Amino acid sequence: GGRMDKPALKAGNNSHKYKVKRNCWPKVRGCAMNPVEHPHGGGNHQHVGHPTTIARAAVPGQKVGLIAARRTGILRGGGKKK
């Protein structure tokens, strides 16, 4: 197991590397955007500000986060299976 690629020593190298992947790189968080660009954007601090679970019936512009989540949070207890 050696290294796969040479290290990117400056950001310009990644710019050339990901030129074909313009929609994938760089990945900007939704909460770091403005409210006109993403549902998680805006506010005085970088926080989502509302639950991230969203209904399956939501319109396409709203569907970010946990889409139609059956459950969220950590599993507690673990109940016995028969």
Secondary structure, 3 states (H helix, E strand, C coil): CCCCCCCCCCHHHHHHHCHHHCCCCCCCCHHHCCCCCCCCCCCCCCCCCCCCEECCCCCHHHCCCEECCCCCCCCCCCCCCC
